[in-house]
Amino acid sequence: MTAAPWRVFGRIGVLSFGGPAAQIALMHRELVEQRGWLSEAEYLRALSFCMLLPGPEAMQLATYAGWKLGGVRMGLVAGLWFVLPGATVVLGLAALYAAFGTAAIAQGLFLGIKAAVVAIVIEALLRVAKRALKGSRERTIAGLAFAAIYGLGLPFPLIVGAAGLAGAVLLAQPGPDPAPLPPNPALLRRIAIGLALWWAPVVALAAGGGEFLLAVGLFFSKLAVVTFGGAYAVLAYMTQTVVGDFGWLTTPQMMDALGLAETTPGPLILVTEFVAYVAGAAEGGTGLGLAAAALTLWVTFVPCFLWVFAFAPYVEWIATRPRLGAALSGISASVVGVIGALALWFAEHVFFAEQSLVTAGPFRAALPVLTSFDPVAAGIGLAAGWLLLLRHWPLPLVLGLAALAGGVTQIL
């Protein structure tokens, strides 16, 4: 090894802008092409393994690569370096947002960011659909998932579970002969340690902590188990709960959160840290905001380490299990539908000031009031979409220009 692994993973963490596709490509260049620490086949098997796990696949891929190089200790180094730079930036942005987010100029900036986010989510939808919708069965699963979350308001965990089951039954293809299950004497010990670390702060809060922090710990722990398909997919579920059930944030604040999370390195699921800080600061000031952010980071990422360290020895065996891959295909197809619902929901709330609830039997949807159309937001969104989808400009530059355009409209 010509460079210390911790330096390489630190570099990856600082440069990991642009979402999971860009992050996975960056790691491939660093770990496979430039240093040969993993072979092409090892890297692809590891990526497939991480896509089967709940949580951010790029962060878990970095953790696996570290584990492959130097065991649990190096896996911890790789995973932490991937998360900490972005987590630090997100915390700073959340603090600024909680302090100044209601100022007029800030609202203008966020108008531009939210309009650009609509284009960003549409780009993610097209990217995921191209990979996941390989046939009519996958398209059917995607359509049903869209209807389930947009029209029926069913919870995301239920949709994921049903899609995984449908995929395992309908999409499985004959595969190679199953490899023998490898011995893993550390499995139970690692699971026990991981579960104890994960739930220790939540149990402590249940025994004598604040009601708000306990709710934060329980919700984001549950979110960590169902985060299949990336942050875009789970964001619809998070918004359902954070806005609709808990009332911690408003719909515009959730869109601001995603827009700011897009500007930082690291996994996009760091949006949970932003949400927790803003909700905590509104509930009880800066101290509670910091505690909520720290707790959310803990219950979001400790499970990621648990999944990797417990099940990494089974990567070769998993590659020979066609039904697991088929279940993942079903989940991926459902994610297309969920992201589609998210894109439509964002567009309705950014481009229209008012929505009206429409019901038809079990279906309930908040449709836009056409007279409340905002041409400024729509214009910024269309321009952002043109730059991202057709001109392929870098995401940070497009977000910056969109924010600037929104700020100018506020001044004028």
C-alpha positions as CSV (number, residue, x, y, z in Angstrom):
1,M,0.0,0.0,0.0
2,T,1.6,3.2,-1.1
3,A,-0.7,5.5,1.0
4,A,-2.1,5.1,4.5
5,P,-5.7,3.8,4.2
6,W,-7.0,6.3,6.6
7,R,-5.7,9.1,4.4
8,V,-7.3,7.7,1.4
9,F,-10.7,7.2,3.1
10,G,-10.4,10.7,4.5
11,R,-9.9,12.1,1.0
12,I,-12.9,10.1,-0.2
13,G,-15.0,11.5,2.7
14,V,-14.1,15.1,1.9
15,L,-14.6,14.7,-1.9
16,S,-17.8,12.6,-1.8
17,F,-20.2,15.1,-3.3
18,G,-22.9,14.3,-5.8
19,G,-24.9,11.4,-4.2
20,P,-24.3,7.7,-4.2
21,A,-23.5,7.2,-7.9
22,A,-20.7,9.8,-7.8
23,Q,-19.5,8.5,-4.5
24,I,-19.4,4.9,-5.7
25,A,-17.5,6.0,-8.8
26,L,-15.0,7.9,-6.7
27,M,-14.3,4.9,-4.5
28,H,-13.9,2.7,-7.6
29,R,-11.3,5.0,-8.9
30,E,-9.5,5.3,-5.6
31,L,-9.7,1.6,-4.4
32,V,-9.8,-0.4,-7.6
33,E,-8.2,1.6,-10.4
34,Q,-5.5,3.6,-8.7
35,R,-4.4,1.4,-5.7
36,G,-5.7,-2.1,-6.5
37,W,-6.8,-2.7,-2.9
38,L,-10.0,-4.5,-4.3
39,S,-10.3,-6.3,-7.5
40,E,-13.1,-5.4,-9.9
41,A,-15.0,-8.6,-9.0
42,E,-14.6,-8.0,-5.3
43,Y,-15.8,-4.4,-5.7
44,L,-18.9,-5.4,-7.6
45,R,-19.8,-8.2,-5.1
46,A,-19.3,-5.7,-2.2
47,L,-21.5,-3.2,-3.9
48,S,-24.3,-5.8,-4.5
49,F,-24.0,-6.8,-0.8
50,C,-24.3,-3.2,0.4
51,M,-27.3,-2.6,-1.8
52,L,-29.0,-5.4,0.0
53,L,-28.6,-3.6,3.3
54,P,-30.7,-0.8,4.7
55,G,-28.8,2.4,4.9
56,P,-26.6,4.5,2.6
57,E,-24.9,2.0,0.3
58,A,-21.9,4.2,-0.4
59,M,-21.0,4.7,3.3
60,Q,-21.4,0.9,3.8
61,L,-19.3,0.2,0.8
62,A,-16.5,2.3,2.3
63,T,-16.9,0.5,5.6
64,Y,-16.7,-2.9,3.8
65,A,-13.6,-1.9,1.9
66,G,-12.0,-0.8,5.2
67,W,-13.0,-4.1,6.8
68,K,-11.5,-6.0,3.9
69,L,-8.2,-4.2,4.2
70,G,-7.8,-4.2,8.0
71,G,-10.7,-5.7,9.9
72,V,-13.2,-4.0,12.2
73,R,-10.8,-1.2,13.2
74,M,-10.1,-0.1,9.6
75,G,-13.8,-0.5,8.7
76,L,-14.6,1.9,11.5
77,V,-12.0,4.4,10.2
78,A,-13.3,4.1,6.6
79,G,-17.0,4.5,7.6
80,L,-16.4,7.4,10.0
81,W,-14.2,9.3,7.6
82,F,-16.9,9.0,5.0
83,V,-19.6,10.4,7.3
84,L,-17.8,13.0,9.6
85,P,-16.9,15.7,7.0
86,G,-20.4,16.0,5.7
87,A,-21.9,15.7,9.2
88,T,-19.8,18.6,10.4
89,V,-20.9,20.8,7.5
90,V,-24.6,19.8,7.9
91,L,-24.5,20.7,11.6
92,G,-23.2,24.1,10.8
93,L,-25.8,24.7,8.1
94,A,-28.5,23.5,10.4
95,A,-27.4,26.0,13.1
96,L,-27.4,28.8,10.6
97,Y,-30.8,27.8,9.3
98,A,-32.3,27.6,12.7
99,A,-31.0,31.1,13.5
100,F,-31.6,32.9,10.2
101,G,-33.9,30.8,8.1
102,T,-36.9,33.1,8.5
103,A,-35.1,36.2,7.2
104,A,-36.4,37.6,4.0
105,I,-33.2,37.1,2.0
106,A,-32.9,33.6,3.4
107,Q,-36.4,32.8,2.2
108,G,-35.5,34.0,-1.3
109,L,-32.4,31.8,-1.3
110,F,-34.4,28.8,-0.2
111,L,-37.0,29.4,-2.8
112,G,-34.4,28.9,-5.4
113,I,-32.9,25.9,-3.7
114,K,-36.4,24.2,-3.4
115,A,-37.1,24.8,-7.0
116,A,-33.8,23.2,-7.9
117,V,-34.5,20.3,-5.6
118,V,-37.6,19.4,-7.7
119,A,-35.2,19.0,-10.7
120,I,-32.7,17.0,-8.6
121,V,-35.4,14.5,-7.5
122,I,-36.6,14.1,-11.1
123,E,-33.0,13.4,-12.1
124,A,-32.7,10.8,-9.4
125,L,-36.0,9.3,-10.5
126,L,-34.8,8.9,-14.1
127,R,-31.5,7.5,-12.9
128,V,-33.1,4.9,-10.6
129,A,-35.8,4.0,-13.1
130,K,-33.3,3.3,-15.8
131,R,-31.5,0.8,-13.6
132,A,-34.5,-0.8,-11.8
133,L,-37.3,-1.0,-14.3
134,K,-36.2,-3.9,-16.5
135,G,-39.6,-5.4,-17.4
136,S,-43.3,-5.2,-17.0
137,R,-43.3,-6.8,-13.6
138,E,-40.9,-4.2,-12.2
139,R,-43.0,-1.4,-13.7
140,T,-46.1,-2.8,-12.1
141,I,-44.4,-2.9,-8.7
142,A,-43.3,0.7,-9.2
143,G,-46.8,1.8,-10.2
144,L,-48.4,0.1,-7.2
145,A,-45.8,1.6,-4.8
146,F,-46.6,5.1,-6.3
147,A,-50.3,4.6,-5.6
148,A,-49.7,3.1,-2.2
149,I,-47.7,6.1,-0.8
150,Y,-49.2,9.0,-2.8
151,G,-52.9,7.9,-2.9
152,L,-53.3,5.7,0.1
153,G,-50.7,7.1,2.4
154,L,-49.4,3.7,3.4
155,P,-46.2,3.6,5.4
156,F,-42.9,3.2,3.6
157,P,-41.8,0.1,5.6
158,L,-44.9,-1.8,4.6
159,I,-44.3,-0.9,0.9
160,V,-40.7,-2.0,1.1
161,G,-41.7,-5.3,2.7
162,A,-44.4,-6.0,0.2
163,A,-42.1,-5.1,-2.7
164,G,-39.3,-7.4,-1.5
165,L,-41.7,-10.3,-1.1
166,A,-43.2,-9.7,-4.6
167,G,-39.7,-9.5,-6.0
168,A,-38.6,-12.7,-4.4
169,V,-41.6,-14.5,-5.8
170,L,-42.0,-12.9,-9.2
171,L,-38.5,-11.9,-10.3
172,A,-36.2,-14.7,-9.2
173,Q,-34.0,-16.2,-12.0
174,P,-32.0,-19.4,-11.8
175,G,-28.5,-18.8,-10.5
176,P,-25.3,-20.6,-9.9
177,D,-25.2,-23.5,-7.4
178,P,-25.3,-22.1,-3.9
179,A,-22.0,-21.7,-2.2
180,P,-21.6,-23.3,1.2
181,L,-22.5,-21.1,4.1
182,P,-19.1,-19.9,5.5
183,P,-18.3,-20.1,9.2
184,N,-18.7,-16.8,11.1
185,P,-17.9,-17.5,14.7
186,A,-18.0,-13.7,15.5
187,L,-21.5,-13.2,14.2
188,L,-23.5,-13.4,17.4
189,R,-20.9,-11.4,19.3
190,R,-20.9,-8.6,16.8
191,I,-24.7,-8.5,16.6
192,A,-24.9,-8.3,20.4
193,I,-22.3,-5.6,20.6
194,G,-23.9,-3.6,17.7
195,L,-27.4,-3.9,19.1
196,A,-26.2,-2.8,22.6
197,L,-24.4,0.2,21.2
198,W,-27.3,1.2,18.9
199,W,-30.0,1.0,21.6
200,A,-28.0,2.2,24.6
201,P,-28.9,5.9,24.3
202,V,-32.5,5.1,23.4
203,V,-32.9,2.8,26.4
204,A,-31.3,5.5,28.7
205,L,-33.8,8.1,27.4
206,A,-36.7,5.7,27.9
207,A,-35.5,5.2,31.5
208,G,-35.3,8.8,32.4
209,G,-34.7,11.1,29.5
210,G,-36.8,13.7,27.7
211,E,-39.9,12.8,25.8
212,F,-38.8,14.6,22.7
213,L,-35.3,13.0,22.5
214,L,-36.9,9.6,23.1
215,A,-39.3,10.1,20.1
216,V,-36.3,11.2,18.0
217,G,-34.3,8.2,18.9
218,L,-37.1,5.7,18.3
219,F,-38.2,7.3,15.0
220,F,-34.7,7.5,13.4
221,S,-33.8,4.0,14.7
222,K,-36.8,2.7,12.8
223,L,-35.8,4.8,9.8
224,A,-32.4,3.1,9.8
225,V,-34.0,-0.3,9.3
226,V,-36.1,0.7,6.3
227,T,-33.7,3.0,4.4
228,F,-33.6,1.0,1.2
229,G,-33.1,2.8,-2.1
230,G,-31.4,5.8,-0.7
231,A,-32.5,9.0,1.1
232,Y,-34.8,10.0,-1.8
233,A,-37.0,7.0,-1.2
234,V,-37.2,7.3,2.6
235,L,-37.6,11.0,2.5
236,A,-41.3,10.6,1.6
237,Y,-41.8,8.4,4.7
238,M,-39.8,10.8,6.8
239,T,-41.9,13.7,5.7
240,Q,-45.1,11.8,6.4
241,T,-44.0,11.3,9.9
242,V,-41.9,14.5,10.7
243,V,-44.4,16.9,9.2
244,G,-47.7,15.0,9.4
245,D,-47.5,13.0,12.6
246,F,-45.0,14.8,14.9
247,G,-45.2,18.4,13.5
248,W,-41.5,18.9,14.1
249,L,-41.0,20.7,10.8
250,T,-43.1,22.2,8.1
251,T,-43.2,21.0,4.5
252,P,-41.1,24.0,3.2
253,Q,-38.5,23.3,6.0
254,M,-38.2,19.6,4.8
255,M,-37.5,20.8,1.3
256,D,-35.0,23.3,2.6
257,A,-33.3,20.4,4.5
258,L,-32.9,18.3,1.4
259,G,-31.6,21.2,-0.6
260,L,-28.9,22.0,1.9
261,A,-28.0,18.3,2.4
262,E,-27.4,18.2,-1.4
263,T,-24.6,20.8,-1.1
264,T,-22.5,18.7,1.4
265,P,-20.2,15.8,1.0
266,G,-21.1,12.4,2.4
267,P,-24.3,10.4,2.3
268,L,-27.6,12.3,1.6
269,I,-29.2,10.5,4.6
270,L,-27.4,13.2,6.7
271,V,-30.6,15.1,6.0
272,T,-31.8,13.3,9.1
273,E,-29.2,15.2,11.2
274,F,-30.4,18.5,9.8
275,V,-34.0,17.7,10.5
276,A,-33.2,16.6,14.1
277,Y,-31.2,19.7,14.9
278,V,-33.8,22.1,13.5
279,A,-36.6,20.3,15.3
280,G,-34.7,20.2,18.6
281,A,-33.7,23.9,18.4
282,A,-37.4,24.8,17.8
283,E,-38.4,22.6,20.7
284,G,-35.8,23.6,23.3
285,G,-33.0,25.8,21.9
286,T,-29.5,25.1,20.7
287,G,-28.6,22.5,23.4
288,L,-31.6,20.3,22.6
289,G,-30.8,20.8,18.9
290,L,-27.3,19.5,19.3
291,A,-28.4,16.6,21.5
292,A,-31.1,15.6,18.9
293,A,-28.5,15.8,16.0
294,A,-26.0,13.7,17.9
295,L,-28.6,11.1,18.8
296,T,-29.8,11.0,15.2
297,L,-26.3,10.5,13.8
298,W,-25.8,7.7,16.4
299,V,-28.9,5.7,15.6
300,T,-28.6,6.3,11.9
301,F,-25.0,5.1,11.4
302,V,-24.3,2.6,14.2
303,P,-26.7,0.1,12.5
304,C,-24.8,0.6,9.2
305,F,-21.6,-0.6,10.9
306,L,-23.5,-3.5,12.5
307,W,-24.9,-4.8,9.2
308,V,-21.5,-4.7,7.5
309,F,-19.4,-6.2,10.3
310,A,-21.9,-8.9,11.1
311,F,-22.6,-10.0,7.5
312,A,-19.5,-9.1,5.5
313,P,-18.1,-12.7,5.7
314,Y,-21.2,-13.8,3.7
315,V,-20.6,-11.7,0.6
316,E,-19.5,-14.6,-1.5
317,W,-22.5,-16.7,-0.3
318,I,-25.0,-13.9,-0.9
319,A,-23.8,-13.6,-4.5
320,T,-25.2,-17.1,-5.2
321,R,-28.7,-16.6,-3.7
322,P,-30.9,-15.5,-6.6
323,R,-34.0,-14.8,-4.4
324,L,-32.1,-12.3,-2.3
325,G,-31.2,-10.4,-5.5
326,A,-34.8,-10.7,-6.8
327,A,-36.1,-9.3,-3.5
328,L,-33.7,-6.4,-3.9
329,S,-35.0,-5.9,-7.5
330,G,-38.5,-5.7,-6.2
331,I,-37.5,-3.1,-3.6
332,S,-35.6,-1.1,-6.2
333,A,-38.7,-1.1,-8.4
334,S,-40.9,0.1,-5.5
335,V,-38.3,2.9,-4.9
336,V,-39.0,4.2,-8.4
337,G,-42.6,4.7,-7.5
338,V,-41.9,6.2,-4.1
339,I,-39.4,8.7,-5.6
340,G,-42.0,9.5,-8.3
341,A,-44.5,10.4,-5.6
342,L,-41.8,12.4,-3.8
343,A,-41.1,14.4,-7.0
344,L,-44.8,15.1,-7.6
345,W,-45.3,16.1,-4.0
346,F,-42.3,18.5,-4.1
347,A,-43.4,20.1,-7.4
348,E,-46.9,20.6,-6.0
349,H,-45.6,22.4,-2.9
350,V,-42.9,24.4,-4.6
351,F,-44.8,25.6,-7.7
352,F,-48.2,26.1,-6.0
353,A,-48.9,28.0,-2.8
354,E,-52.0,26.1,-2.0
355,Q,-53.2,22.5,-2.2
356,S,-56.7,21.0,-1.9
357,L,-57.5,17.6,-0.5
358,V,-59.3,15.4,-2.9
359,T,-60.8,12.0,-1.9
360,A,-62.2,9.1,-3.9
361,G,-62.9,6.0,-1.9
362,P,-59.7,5.0,-0.1
363,F,-57.6,7.4,-2.2
364,R,-56.7,10.8,-0.7
365,A,-54.4,13.3,-2.4
366,A,-53.6,16.9,-1.9
367,L,-53.8,18.4,-5.4
368,P,-52.5,21.9,-6.3
369,V,-54.9,24.8,-6.6
370,L,-54.1,26.1,-10.1
371,T,-54.7,29.8,-9.2
372,S,-51.9,29.6,-6.7
373,F,-49.2,28.9,-9.3
374,D,-45.8,30.6,-8.7
375,P,-44.2,31.4,-12.0
376,V,-40.9,32.5,-10.4
377,A,-40.4,29.1,-8.7
378,A,-41.5,27.2,-11.8
379,G,-39.0,29.2,-13.9
380,I,-36.1,28.5,-11.6
381,G,-37.1,24.9,-11.5
382,L,-37.2,24.6,-15.3
383,A,-33.9,26.3,-15.6
384,A,-32.3,24.0,-13.0
385,G,-33.8,21.0,-14.8
386,W,-32.4,22.1,-18.1
387,L,-28.9,22.6,-16.6
388,L,-28.9,19.3,-14.8
389,L,-30.7,17.0,-17.2
390,L,-29.6,18.4,-20.5
391,R,-26.5,20.3,-20.0
392,H,-25.1,18.1,-17.2
393,W,-23.8,20.9,-15.1
394,P,-22.3,20.1,-11.7
395,L,-25.0,19.9,-8.9
396,P,-23.3,22.4,-6.5
397,L,-23.1,25.0,-9.2
398,V,-26.8,24.5,-10.2
399,L,-27.9,24.8,-6.6
400,G,-25.8,27.9,-6.1
401,L,-27.2,29.6,-9.2
402,A,-30.8,28.6,-8.2
403,A,-30.3,30.1,-4.7
404,L,-28.8,33.2,-6.2
405,A,-31.8,33.6,-8.6
406,G,-34.2,33.1,-5.7
407,G,-32.4,35.7,-3.6
408,V,-32.5,38.2,-6.5
409,T,-36.2,37.9,-6.8
410,Q,-36.6,38.7,-3.1
411,I,-34.5,41.8,-3.5
412,L,-36.4,42.9,-6.5
